[in-house]
Amino acid sequence: MRRSLSVVLSLLVVSGCGVFAQNSNYSSSEAALPPPPAEQRPMVQGSAYDAPAFSRMAFGVGLSPLGIGMQVATNLNSHLNLRGLGNVFKYDTSFTTNGIPVDAKLNLASAGGTLDYYPFHHGFRLSGGILFVNDNQVSATSSIAGGNSITLNGQDYYSAYANPVTGATPLNGTGSLALNGMKPGAILTTGWGNHVKRNGHWSFPFEIGVAFVGTPKVKMNLGGWACVDQAQTLCTNIADPNNPIAIEFQQNLDAQIAKWNSDLSALESYPIVSMGVSYSFRVRQY
């Protein structure tokens, strides 16, 4: 009996050792297996704002005091966009100032670039840039009918009637109002809406700020004959450098232009209020 029990115990010990050895070999072989291929590993999704630089682009249009605007933008990082802009507009109008009838042509043409900073990725925006093309100007022509009066620097003058005997002709001339386009102007704006959306395509950005374009300048050239009295007994060609009436006329014209330029000095900072629509899309995979 004791012999039989010893045999059974020996068989159980041997069997247990064999099972342990098998389990040990299985664990070792399992630990030695290579990791699964990269394409089979679970993917970790990043934020849409982590898109690589220049991977998205946007085109937009809008309206502002600079005209009809066209814009192109791209992303630099999660907070910055680079934006190029251009504006054009033309308009013809007529008005009278100081008794001078004016036929004016408004021509707006400008271009520049800005760096847009989004502290919260989207929504609120701060922008700074350069307006490096500034051809915004008003050109004008004027023809003052004989007998009509104009006022220059507080002095009244009358346009002469045409007279083939004396050679008198009514007053006429040209003029212009031009913003300072010879030097680049800084742009500082703030607004709402990301031109380059990371999710979706359409955005409706709003912008307000100023462009420091320099003081506008009025230029005017007048020709013809002017009279100091309505009866037109004292008249002269305003281009005559030796006639006292012509000399006084030119002095008052220069003084009036200086006043106009002084009144326009506030436009050294040109206002920008813009609303528009933008469409963005991905240009490369990421």
C-alpha angles and dihedrals in degrees: 000000000000089000092053092049091051091053092051092050091049091052092050092050092049091047093050092050090052093052091048091051091051092050091048092051091049093052092049093050091046092052090051094057114115119246117266118269117277093249090059095051119098112266121235111217115220128204117282086235090065090074112138120259116281092009094119132043136189137198122199146170131206149154128251140145085275090065135250105349130213120191139184122190141176136187123256100178139329092296106027136070129181113219134187121198140188132182133196135173138152130195136167123210143155130222142152127239125178087351092303113126110219131196103199135189118202114208119182119186125153141146136188148135137247140193110226119207120198108190091187097037092250140022111030115057139186118199137187130177151124132280097209098170117051117166096150108143148138119228119194144184128198137193115185112202117232113273095023118122131227130189122224119180090340095309121115121223131178126222109240123242115246109267119178090194097059095025091239117161130182119263116272137160154143133254144175141201112205133176116226101276099161095084133041116261126217120240123210119177143151129202151140131267133050114252091202104051115199091202120039127355114256128073134165107212124195123200137184130178145091141282115215098218102155131252115314119237130216118210125184135177120190129186137177132058129317131192129204094211132050091232087061097227093133109049136143145171103268090217092064105110093197101050115096092216091052092047091050091046093054092047092052091045091054091047091050092050089050090054092050091050090049091052090051095051090097089067090070083103106052113207121239121198111161137177125178151131129260134194119203131188142170116267099185139017123267 
